[in-house]
Amino acid sequence: MLSRDDLLTLEANKPSPPKRLHVAAWGGDVLLLDPTAQTYDEWSIYCETHKGTVVPWRAKLASLLLCDETGERLFTEADVPTLAGWRPDGLLEVWQVGVELLKVDDKEIEAEAEKSVASP
């Protein structure tokens, strides 16, 4: 049986270094966080809270994952509206990798987004 100390020191529980992603639309590389349980929970709460509404899904995901070399996020919740105003090309590239990192199904999120657009 694993003890508390075993779990606290287990290498498998430690986040990996940020992942480098070349974003062709931006003409350079960015770093994406290896999501922690907290990141996953933030994303899940955001999705549940905004279910059926029009929200900047891709901008929110980018704000959670884009980071510097030390793993510090580049953006906060306050930056999401700014990111949402960007051209979509780069955010789409981040999105494609981000949903894999967060282990979520973007089809479910896309369905929610379509429903929210169709709703009056």
N, CA, C and O atoms as a GROMACS GRO file, in nm:
protein
  480
    1MET      N    1   0.085  -0.117   0.000
    1MET     CA    2   0.000   0.000   0.000
    1MET      C    3   0.090   0.124   0.000
    1MET      O    4   0.183   0.133   0.080
    2LEU      N    5   0.062   0.217  -0.089
    2LEU     CA    6   0.139   0.341  -0.095
    2LEU      C    7   0.104   0.431   0.023
    2LEU      O    8  -0.013   0.449   0.057
    3SER      N    9   0.205   0.484   0.084
    3SER     CA   10   0.185   0.575   0.197
    3SER      C   11   0.171   0.719   0.147
    3SER      O   12   0.189   0.747   0.028
    4ARG      N   13   0.139   0.807   0.237
    4ARG     CA   14   0.132   0.949   0.204
    4ARG      C   15   0.266   0.996   0.149
    4ARG      O   16   0.271   1.063   0.046
    5ASP      N   17   0.374   0.961   0.219
    5ASP     CA   18   0.508   1.001   0.174
    5ASP      C   19   0.540   0.944   0.036
    5ASP      O   20   0.600   1.012  -0.047
    6ASP      N   21   0.500   0.819   0.013
    6ASP     CA   22   0.522   0.758  -0.119
    6ASP      C   23   0.453   0.842  -0.227
    6ASP      O   24   0.514   0.873  -0.330
    7LEU      N   25   0.328   0.878  -0.204
    7LEU     CA   26   0.251   0.953  -0.302
    7LEU      C   27   0.308   1.094  -0.323
    7LEU      O   28   0.310   1.144  -0.436
    8LEU      N   29   0.353   1.157  -0.215
    8LEU     CA   30   0.407   1.292  -0.226
    8LEU      C   31   0.538   1.296  -0.304
    8LEU      O   32   0.571   1.398  -0.364
    9THR      N   33   0.612   1.188  -0.303
    9THR     CA   34   0.742   1.187  -0.371
    9THR      C   35   0.739   1.110  -0.503
    9THR      O   36   0.842   1.098  -0.569
   10LEU      N   37   0.626   1.059  -0.540
   10LEU     CA   38   0.613   0.979  -0.662
   10LEU      C   39   0.639   1.064  -0.786
   10LEU      O   40   0.570   1.163  -0.809
   11GLU      N   41   0.736   1.025  -0.865
   11GLU     CA   42   0.770   1.098  -0.988
   11GLU      C   43   0.652   1.109  -1.085
   11GLU      O   44   0.637   1.209  -1.154
   12ALA      N   45   0.569   1.006  -1.089
   12ALA     CA   46   0.454   1.005  -1.180
   12ALA      C   47   0.354   1.116  -1.149
   12ALA      O   48   0.273   1.152  -1.234
   13ASN      N   49   0.358   1.170  -1.027
   13ASN     CA   50   0.265   1.277  -0.989
   13ASN      C   51   0.319   1.416  -1.019
   13ASN      O   52   0.246   1.515  -1.009
   14LYS      N   53   0.445   1.425  -1.056
   14LYS     CA   54   0.506   1.555  -1.082
   14LYS      C   55   0.483   1.595  -1.228
   14LYS      O   56   0.500   1.513  -1.318
   15PRO      N   57   0.443   1.720  -1.251
   15PRO     CA   58   0.422   1.764  -1.389
   15PRO      C   59   0.552   1.756  -1.470
   15PRO      O   60   0.661   1.776  -1.418
   16SER      N   61   0.536   1.726  -1.597
   16SER     CA   62   0.649   1.727  -1.689
   16SER      C   63   0.685   1.871  -1.723
   16SER      O   64   0.604   1.961  -1.700
   17PRO      N   65   0.804   1.894  -1.776
   17PRO     CA   66   0.838   2.030  -1.821
   17PRO      C   67   0.739   2.076  -1.928
   17PRO      O   68   0.675   1.993  -1.993
   18PRO      N   69   0.728   2.207  -1.947
   18PRO     CA   70   0.638   2.257  -2.052
   18PRO      C   71   0.671   2.196  -2.188
   18PRO      O   72   0.787   2.168  -2.220
   19LYS      N   73   0.566   2.177  -2.267
   19LYS     CA   74   0.580   2.119  -2.401
   19LYS      C   75   0.596   2.231  -2.503
   19LYS      O   76   0.520   2.328  -2.503
   20ARG      N   77   0.694   2.217  -2.589
   20ARG     CA   78   0.717   2.316  -2.695
   20ARG      C   79   0.623   2.285  -2.812
   20ARG      O   80   0.610   2.170  -2.855
   21LEU      N   81   0.559   2.389  -2.863
   21LEU     CA   82   0.469   2.375  -2.977
   21LEU      C   83   0.502   2.485  -3.078
   21LEU      O   84   0.506   2.603  -3.043
   22HIS      N   85   0.526   2.445  -3.201
   22HIS     CA   86   0.546   2.543  -3.306
   22HIS      C   87   0.407   2.584  -3.356
   22HIS      O   88   0.330   2.500  -3.403
   23VAL      N   89   0.377   2.712  -3.347
   23VAL     CA   90   0.249   2.766  -3.394
   23VAL      C   91   0.277   2.839  -3.525
   23VAL      O   92   0.327   2.952  -3.526
   24ALA      N   93   0.245   2.773  -3.634
   24ALA     CA   94   0.275   2.827  -3.767
   24ALA      C   95   0.211   2.965  -3.787
   24ALA      O   96   0.272   3.055  -3.844
   25ALA      N   97   0.088   2.981  -3.739
   25ALA     CA   98   0.017   3.109  -3.756
   25ALA      C   99   0.088   3.224  -3.686
   25ALA      O  100   0.075   3.339  -3.727
   26TRP      N  101   0.162   3.194  -3.581
   26TRP     CA  102   0.233   3.297  -3.506
   26TRP      C  103   0.379   3.303  -3.546
   26TRP      O  104   0.452   3.392  -3.501
   27GLY      N  105   0.424   3.211  -3.630
   27GLY     CA  106   0.561   3.213  -3.679
   27GLY      C  107   0.666   3.183  -3.573
   27GLY      O  108   0.779   3.231  -3.583
   28GLY      N  109   0.631   3.106  -3.473
   28GLY     CA  110   0.728   3.073  -3.370
   28GLY      C  111   0.677   2.968  -3.274
   28GLY      O  112   0.568   2.913  -3.291
   29ASP      N  113   0.758   2.940  -3.173
   29ASP     CA  114   0.725   2.838  -3.075
   29ASP      C  115   0.664   2.901  -2.950
   29ASP      O  116   0.694   3.015  -2.915
   30VAL      N  117   0.579   2.823  -2.885
   30VAL     CA  118   0.525   2.858  -2.754
   30VAL      C  119   0.545   2.738  -2.663
   30VAL      O  120   0.577   2.628  -2.708
   31LEU      N  121   0.527   2.760  -2.535
   31LEU     CA  122   0.533   2.652  -2.438
   31LEU      C  123   0.396   2.632  -2.377
   31LEU      O  124   0.324   2.728  -2.347
   32LEU      N  125   0.359   2.504  -2.359
   32LEU     CA  126   0.232   2.469  -2.298
   32LEU      C  127   0.257   2.391  -2.170
   32LEU      O  128   0.340   2.300  -2.167
   33LEU      N  129   0.185   2.426  -2.066
   33LEU     CA  130   0.196   2.357  -1.938
   33LEU      C  131   0.153   2.212  -1.950
   33LEU      O  132   0.065   2.177  -2.028
   34ASP      N  133   0.217   2.127  -1.871
   34ASP     CA  134   0.165   1.993  -1.849
   34ASP      C  135   0.056   2.013  -1.743
   34ASP      O  136   0.087   2.047  -1.630
   35PRO      N  137  -0.070   1.991  -1.779
   35PRO     CA  138  -0.178   2.024  -1.685
   35PRO      C  139  -0.169   1.946  -1.554
   35PRO      O  140  -0.136   1.828  -1.551
   36THR      N  141  -0.198   2.017  -1.447
   36THR     CA  142  -0.209   1.956  -1.315
   36THR      C  143  -0.357   1.930  -1.287
   36THR      O  144  -0.443   1.967  -1.367
   37ALA      N  145  -0.386   1.867  -1.176
   37ALA     CA  146  -0.525   1.845  -1.136
   37ALA      C  147  -0.596   1.979  -1.122
   37ALA      O  148  -0.714   1.991  -1.157
   38GLN      N  149  -0.526   2.080  -1.072
   38GLN     CA  150  -0.586   2.213  -1.057
   38GLN      C  151  -0.623   2.272  -1.193
   38GLN      O  152  -0.731   2.330  -1.208
   39THR      N  153  -0.535   2.257  -1.292
   39THR     CA  154  -0.564   2.309  -1.426
   39THR      C  155  -0.686   2.237  -1.484
   39THR      O  156  -0.775   2.300  -1.541
   40TYR      N  157  -0.687   2.106  -1.470
   40TYR     CA  158  -0.800   2.028  -1.520
   40TYR      C  159  -0.930   2.072  -1.453
   40TYR      O  160  -1.033   2.087  -1.519
   41ASP      N  161  -0.925   2.091  -1.321
   41ASP     CA  162  -1.046   2.135  -1.249
   41ASP      C  163  -1.090   2.273  -1.293
   41ASP      O  164  -1.210   2.298  -1.309
   42GLU      N  165  -0.995   2.365  -1.313
   42GLU     CA  166  -1.031   2.499  -1.361
   42GLU      C  167  -1.103   2.489  -1.495
   42GLU      O  168  -1.204   2.556  -1.516
   43TRP      N  169  -1.051   2.406  -1.585
   43TRP     CA  170  -1.112   2.389  -1.717
   43TRP      C  171  -1.252   2.327  -1.703
   43TRP      O  172  -1.346   2.372  -1.767
   44SER      N  173  -1.264   2.223  -1.620
   44SER     CA  174  -1.393   2.156  -1.601
   44SER      C  175  -1.497   2.251  -1.544
   44SER      O  176  -1.612   2.252  -1.588
   45ILE      N  177  -1.457   2.330  -1.445
   45ILE     CA  178  -1.550   2.426  -1.383
   45ILE      C  179  -1.592   2.532  -1.485
   45ILE      O  180  -1.709   2.570  -1.491
   46TYR      N  181  -1.498   2.579  -1.565
   46TYR     CA  182  -1.529   2.677  -1.669
   46TYR      C  183  -1.632   2.619  -1.768
   46TYR      O  184  -1.729   2.684  -1.803
   47CYS      N  185  -1.608   2.495  -1.810
   47CYS     CA  186  -1.700   2.431  -1.906
   47CYS      C  187  -1.838   2.413  -1.845
   47CYS      O  188  -1.939   2.442  -1.910
   48GLU      N  189  -1.843   2.366  -1.722
   48GLU     CA  190  -1.972   2.343  -1.657
   48GLU      C  191  -2.045   2.474  -1.631
   48GLU      O  192  -2.166   2.482  -1.652
   49THR      N  193  -1.975   2.574  -1.587
   49THR     CA  194  -2.034   2.705  -1.558
   49THR      C  195  -2.091   2.770  -1.683
   49THR      O  196  -2.194   2.838  -1.677
   50HIS      N  197  -2.026   2.750  -1.797
   50HIS     CA  198  -2.066   2.818  -1.920
   50HIS      C  199  -2.138   2.727  -2.019
   50HIS      O  200  -2.155   2.762  -2.136
   51LYS      N  201  -2.180   2.612  -1.973
   51LYS     CA  202  -2.252   2.518  -2.059
   51LYS      C  203  -2.373   2.588  -2.122
   51LYS      O  204  -2.453   2.650  -2.052
   52GLY      N  205  -2.384   2.577  -2.254
   52GLY     CA  206  -2.497   2.634  -2.324
   52GLY      C  207  -2.487   2.783  -2.351
   52GLY      O  208  -2.584   2.844  -2.396
   53THR      N  209  -2.372   2.843  -2.324
   53THR     CA  210  -2.355   2.986  -2.349
   53THR      C  211  -2.240   3.008  -2.448
   53THR      O  212  -2.155   2.922  -2.467
   54VAL      N  213  -2.241   3.124  -2.508
   54VAL     CA  214  -2.133   3.159  -2.601
   54VAL      C  215  -2.018   3.217  -2.519
   54VAL      O  216  -2.030   3.325  -2.460
   55VAL      N  217  -1.907   3.145  -2.516
   55VAL     CA  218  -1.789   3.190  -2.444
   55VAL      C  219  -1.665   3.161  -2.528
   55VAL      O  220  -1.671   3.079  -2.619
   56PRO      N  221  -1.556   3.228  -2.499
   56PRO     CA  222  -1.433   3.208  -2.577
   56PRO      C  223  -1.356   3.083  -2.530
   56PRO      O  224  -1.255   3.094  -2.460
   57TRP      N  225  -1.404   2.966  -2.570
   57TRP     CA  226  -1.346   2.838  -2.528
   57TRP      C  227  -1.196   2.832  -2.556
   57TRP      O  228  -1.117   2.798  -2.468
   58ARG      N  229  -1.159   2.865  -2.678
   58ARG     CA  230  -1.018   2.851  -2.718
   58ARG      C  231  -0.928   2.950  -2.644
   58ARG      O  232  -0.815   2.917  -2.607
   59ALA      N  233  -0.978   3.070  -2.623
   59ALA     CA  234  -0.901   3.169  -2.550
   59ALA      C  235  -0.882   3.125  -2.404
   59ALA      O  236  -0.774   3.142  -2.349
   60LYS      N  237  -0.985   3.069  -2.343
   60LYS     CA  238  -0.974   3.022  -2.206
   60LYS      C  239  -0.871   2.910  -2.197
   60LYS      O  240  -0.786   2.911  -2.108
   61LEU      N  241  -0.879   2.814  -2.288
   61LEU     CA  242  -0.783   2.704  -2.285
   61LEU      C  243  -0.641   2.755  -2.302
   61LEU      O  244  -0.550   2.710  -2.234
   62ALA      N  245  -0.621   2.849  -2.394
   62ALA     CA  246  -0.488   2.907  -2.414
   62ALA      C  247  -0.440   2.977  -2.287
   62ALA      O  248  -0.323   2.967  -2.252
   63SER      N  249  -0.529   3.047  -2.218
   63SER     CA  250  -0.489   3.117  -2.095
   63SER      C  251  -0.446   3.019  -1.986
   63SER      O  252  -0.363   3.053  -1.902
   64LEU      N  253  -0.502   2.900  -1.987
   64LEU     CA  254  -0.466   2.799  -1.888
   64LEU      C  255  -0.333   2.731  -1.918
   64LEU      O  256  -0.263   2.687  -1.827
   65LEU      N  257  -0.297   2.721  -2.047
   65LEU     CA  258  -0.182   2.638  -2.084
   65LEU      C  259  -0.059   2.713  -2.132
   65LEU      O  260   0.052   2.663  -2.113
   66LEU      N  261  -0.072   2.830  -2.194
   66LEU     CA  262   0.046   2.901  -2.242
   66LEU      C  263   0.130   2.946  -2.122
   66LEU      O  264   0.078   3.007  -2.028
   67CYS      N  265   0.259   2.916  -2.127
   67CYS     CA  266   0.345   2.946  -2.013
   67CYS      C  267   0.485   2.985  -2.058
   67CYS      O  268   0.518   2.978  -2.176
   68ASP      N  269   0.567   3.026  -1.960
   68ASP     CA  270   0.707   3.055  -1.989
   68ASP      C  271   0.792   2.931  -1.957
   68ASP      O  272   0.739   2.824  -1.927
   69GLU      N  273   0.924   2.946  -1.966
   69GLU     CA  274   1.015   2.834  -1.946
   69GLU      C  275   1.007   2.774  -1.807
   69GLU      O  276   1.037   2.656  -1.788
   70THR      N  277   0.965   2.854  -1.708
   70THR     CA  278   0.957   2.805  -1.571
   70THR      C  279   0.822   2.741  -1.539
   70THR      O  280   0.801   2.690  -1.429
   71GLY      N  281   0.730   2.744  -1.636
   71GLY     CA  282   0.597   2.688  -1.614
   71GLY      C  283   0.497   2.787  -1.558
   71GLY      O  284   0.387   2.749  -1.521
   72GLU      N  285   0.535   2.915  -1.552
   72GLU     CA  286   0.442   3.019  -1.507
   72GLU      C  287   0.350   3.056  -1.622
   72GLU      O  288   0.395   3.079  -1.735
   73ARG      N  289   0.222   3.063  -1.593
   73ARG     CA  290   0.126   3.101  -1.696
   73ARG      C  291   0.155   3.241  -1.748
   73ARG      O  292   0.195   3.330  -1.673
   74LEU      N  293   0.135   3.258  -1.879
   74LEU     CA  294   0.154   3.390  -1.940
   74LEU      C  295   0.032   3.478  -1.924
   74LEU      O  296   0.043   3.601  -1.925
   75PHE      N  297  -0.085   3.417  -1.909
   75PHE     CA  298  -0.211   3.492  -1.908
   75PHE      C  299  -0.296   3.454  -1.788
   75PHE      O  300  -0.283   3.345  -1.732
   76THR      N  301  -0.384   3.546  -1.750
   76THR     CA  302  -0.478   3.523  -1.640
   76THR      C  303  -0.620   3.525  -1.697
   76THR      O  304  -0.641   3.546  -1.816
   77GLU      N  305  -0.714   3.503  -1.610
   77GLU     CA  306  -0.855   3.511  -1.648
   77GLU      C  307  -0.888   3.647  -1.708
   77GLU      O  308  -0.970   3.657  -1.799
   78ALA      N  309  -0.826   3.751  -1.656
   78ALA     CA  310  -0.851   3.887  -1.705
   78ALA      C  311  -0.806   3.905  -1.850
   78ALA      O  312  -0.854   3.995  -1.919
   79ASP      N  313  -0.715   3.820  -1.898
   79ASP     CA  314  -0.666   3.830  -2.035
   79ASP      C  315  -0.753   3.756  -2.137
   79ASP      O  316  -0.736   3.776  -2.257
   80VAL      N  317  -0.845   3.674  -2.091
   80VAL     CA  318  -0.925   3.592  -2.183
   80VAL      C  319  -0.998   3.677  -2.288
   80VAL      O  320  -0.997   3.640  -2.405
   81PRO      N  321  -1.063   3.789  -2.250
   81PRO     CA  322  -1.129   3.870  -2.354
   81PRO      C  323  -1.031   3.922  -2.460
   81PRO      O  324  -1.066   3.932  -2.577
   82THR      N  325  -0.910   3.956  -2.418
   82THR     CA  326  -0.810   4.002  -2.514
   82THR      C  327  -0.772   3.889  -2.609
   82THR      O  328  -0.766   3.908  -2.730
   83LEU      N  329  -0.746   3.771  -2.553
   83LEU     CA  330  -0.712   3.655  -2.637
   83LEU      C  331  -0.826   3.621  -2.732
   83LEU      O  332  -0.803   3.583  -2.847
   84ALA      N  333  -0.948   3.636  -2.686
   84ALA     CA  334  -1.065   3.605  -2.769
   84ALA      C  335  -1.076   3.699  -2.888
   84ALA      O  336  -1.140   3.666  -2.987
   85GLY      N  337  -1.014   3.816  -2.880
   85GLY     CA  338  -1.015   3.911  -2.991
   85GLY      C  339  -0.908   3.887  -3.095
   85GLY      O  340  -0.904   3.956  -3.197
   86TRP      N  341  -0.820   3.789  -3.071
   86TRP     CA  342  -0.714   3.756  -3.167
   86TRP      C  343  -0.771   3.682  -3.287
   86TRP      O  344  -0.880   3.624  -3.280
   87ARG      N  345  -0.697   3.685  -3.397
   87ARG     CA  346  -0.732   3.600  -3.511
   87ARG      C  347  -0.729   3.456  -3.463
   87ARG      O  348  -0.646   3.422  -3.379
   88PRO      N  349  -0.815   3.370  -3.513
   88PRO     CA  350  -0.828   3.235  -3.457
   88PRO      C  351  -0.718   3.135  -3.494
   88PRO      O  352  -0.704   3.033  -3.426
   89ASP      N  353  -0.640   3.162  -3.597
   89ASP     CA  354  -0.548   3.061  -3.649
   89ASP      C  355  -0.454   3.004  -3.542
   89ASP      O  356  -0.445   2.882  -3.526
   90GLY      N  357  -0.384   3.090  -3.470
   90GLY     CA  358  -0.290   3.044  -3.369
   90GLY      C  359  -0.360   2.975  -3.253
   90GLY      O  360  -0.313   2.873  -3.202
   91LEU      N  361  -0.473   3.031  -3.211
   91LEU     CA  362  -0.548   2.970  -3.101
   91LEU      C  363  -0.598   2.831  -3.139
   91LEU      O  364  -0.606   2.742  -3.054
   92LEU      N  365  -0.633   2.813  -3.265
   92LEU     CA  366  -0.677   2.680  -3.310
   92LEU      C  367  -0.563   2.579  -3.301
   92LEU      O  368  -0.586   2.463  -3.266
   93GLU      N  369  -0.442   2.621  -3.331
   93GLU     CA  370  -0.327   2.531  -3.320
   93GLU      C  371  -0.302   2.494  -3.173
   93GLU      O  372  -0.273   2.379  -3.141
   94VAL      N  373  -0.312   2.592  -3.085
   94VAL     CA  374  -0.296   2.567  -2.942
   94VAL      C  375  -0.409   2.476  -2.893
   94VAL      O  376  -0.386   2.385  -2.814
   95TRP      N  377  -0.530   2.502  -2.940
   95TRP     CA  378  -0.648   2.423  -2.902
   95TRP      C  379  -0.628   2.276  -2.934
   95TRP      O  380  -0.654   2.190  -2.850
   96GLN      N  381  -0.582   2.246  -3.055
   96GLN     CA  382  -0.567   2.107  -3.097
   96GLN      C  383  -0.476   2.028  -3.004
   96GLN      O  384  -0.503   1.912  -2.973
   97VAL      N  385  -0.369   2.089  -2.960
   97VAL     CA  386  -0.277   2.022  -2.868
   97VAL      C  387  -0.331   2.030  -2.725
   97VAL      O  388  -0.317   1.936  -2.648
   98GLY      N  389  -0.391   2.143  -2.692
   98GLY     CA  390  -0.441   2.164  -2.556
   98GLY      C  391  -0.547   2.065  -2.514
   98GLY      O  392  -0.545   2.018  -2.400
   99VAL      N  393  -0.641   2.032  -2.603
   99VAL     CA  394  -0.744   1.936  -2.564
   99VAL      C  395  -0.683   1.798  -2.541
   99VAL      O  396  -0.732   1.721  -2.458
  100GLU      N  397  -0.577   1.766  -2.613
  100GLU     CA  398  -0.507   1.639  -2.588
  100GLU      C  399  -0.438   1.642  -2.452
  100GLU      O  400  -0.444   1.545  -2.377
  101LEU      N  401  -0.372   1.753  -2.421
  101LEU     CA  402  -0.304   1.765  -2.292
  101LEU      C  403  -0.402   1.756  -2.176
  101LEU      O  404  -0.373   1.694  -2.073
  102LEU      N  405  -0.520   1.818  -2.192
  102LEU     CA  406  -0.622   1.816  -2.086
  102LEU      C  407  -0.705   1.688  -2.087
  102LEU      O  408  -0.787   1.665  -1.999
  103LYS      N  409  -0.683   1.606  -2.190
  103LYS     CA  410  -0.755   1.478  -2.202
  103LYS      C  411  -0.907   1.500  -2.203
  103LYS      O  412  -0.982   1.431  -2.134
  104VAL      N  413  -0.949   1.598  -2.283
  104VAL     CA  414  -1.092   1.626  -2.298
  104VAL      C  415  -1.132   1.602  -2.443
  104VAL      O  416  -1.048   1.602  -2.533
  105ASP      N  417  -1.259   1.582  -2.463
  105ASP     CA  418  -1.313   1.558  -2.597
  105ASP      C  419  -1.365   1.690  -2.652
  105ASP      O  420  -1.466   1.742  -2.606
  106ASP      N  421  -1.296   1.743  -2.754
  106ASP     CA  422  -1.339   1.873  -2.807
  106ASP      C  423  -1.471   1.863  -2.882
  106ASP      O  424  -1.534   1.966  -2.905
  107LYS      N  425  -1.515   1.743  -2.920
  107LYS     CA  426  -1.646   1.729  -2.986
  107LYS      C  427  -1.759   1.768  -2.891
  107LYS      O  428  -1.856   1.831  -2.932
  108GLU      N  429  -1.745   1.729  -2.765
  108GLU     CA  430  -1.846   1.766  -2.666
  108GLU      C  431  -1.850   1.918  -2.647
  108GLU      O  432  -1.957   1.977  -2.638
  109ILE      N  433  -1.733   1.980  -2.641
  109ILE     CA  434  -1.726   2.125  -2.625
  109ILE      C  435  -1.780   2.194  -2.749
  109ILE      O  436  -1.854   2.292  -2.739
  110GLU      N  437  -1.745   2.142  -2.867
  110GLU     CA  438  -1.797   2.199  -2.993
  110GLU      C  439  -1.949   2.189  -2.997
  110GLU      O  440  -2.016   2.282  -3.041
  111ALA      N  441  -2.005   2.076  -2.950
  111ALA     CA  442  -2.151   2.060  -2.949
  111ALA      C  443  -2.214   2.164  -2.859
  111ALA      O  444  -2.316   2.222  -2.894
  112GLU      N  445  -2.155   2.189  -2.742
  112GLU     CA  446  -2.207   2.292  -2.653
  112GLU      C  447  -2.200   2.428  -2.719
  112GLU      O  448  -2.294   2.507  -2.710
  113ALA      N  449  -2.090   2.457  -2.785
  113ALA     CA  450  -2.074   2.586  -2.852
  113ALA      C  451  -2.177   2.604  -2.960
  113ALA      O  452  -2.235   2.712  -2.973
  114GLU      N  453  -2.202   2.498  -3.039
  114GLU     CA  454  -2.304   2.506  -3.145
  114GLU      C  455  -2.442   2.528  -3.088
  114GLU      O  456  -2.520   2.607  -3.141
  115LYS      N  457  -2.474   2.458  -2.979
  115LYS     CA  458  -2.604   2.476  -2.915
  115LYS      C  459  -2.621   2.620  -2.866
  115LYS      O  460  -2.728   2.679  -2.879
  116SER      N  461  -2.515   2.676  -2.811
  116SER     CA  462  -2.524   2.811  -2.758
  116SER      C  463  -2.541   2.914  -2.869
  116SER      O  464  -2.608   3.015  -2.849
  117VAL      N  465  -2.482   2.889  -2.984
  117VAL     CA  466  -2.497   2.980  -3.098
  117VAL      C  467  -2.637   2.969  -3.154
  117VAL      O  468  -2.696   3.069  -3.197
  118ALA      N  469  -2.693   2.847  -3.154
  118ALA     CA  470  -2.826   2.823  -3.210
  118ALA      C  471  -2.935   2.876  -3.118
  118ALA      O  472  -3.045   2.906  -3.164
  119SER      N  473  -2.906   2.887  -2.989
  119SER     CA  474  -3.006   2.934  -2.893
  119SER      C  475  -3.031   3.083  -2.912
  119SER      O  476  -2.939   3.160  -2.939
  120PRO      N  477  -3.159   3.124  -2.896
  120PRO     CA  478  -3.190   3.268  -2.907
  120PRO      C  479  -3.136   3.347  -2.791
  120PRO      O  480  -3.154   3.468  -2.786
   0.00000   0.00000   0.00000
